[in-house]
Amino acid sequence: MTKEEEQIFLDKVKETILPLAMSMSEEQIKNIILTAEKENPNLPEGFGAMLFEKVIVYKQNLILQGLNK
């Protein structure tokens, strides 16, 4: 994945997944990602783990930003 493609992907995660993930527990997020991986065997190895990590980091950053206001 090029740097540009990676940035597009990360922007889409922030735009589409993060708003939903904000009201979910880590376990709920993980279960949805695992289900998506099972239903899409063509996803690259480690994709789910990477996506989970990104979502959790973004979520925590937003929570911390809210606390610092």
NORKA-V814447 format. One record per pair of residues at least 6 apart in sequence whose C-alpha atoms are under 8 Angstrom apart, sorted by the first residue. I is the first residue (numbers start at 1). J is the second residue. D is the distance in Angstrom with one decimal. If there is no record, write none. Layout:
[[I | J | D] [I | J | D]]
//
This chain:
[[13 | 55 | 7.3] [14 | 55 | 7.9] [14 | 58 | 7.5] [17 | 55 | 7.6] [18 | 55 | 6.3] [18 | 58 | 7.4] [18 | 59 | 6.8] [21 | 29 | 6.6] [21 | 55 | 7.4] [21 | 59 | 7.3] [22 | 59 | 6.2] [26 | 56 | 7.4] [29 | 52 | 7.3] [30 | 52 | 6.5] [33 | 48 | 5.9] [33 | 51 | 7.9] [33 | 52 | 7.2] [34 | 48 | 6.8] [37 | 43 | 6.8] [37 | 48 | 6.6]]
//
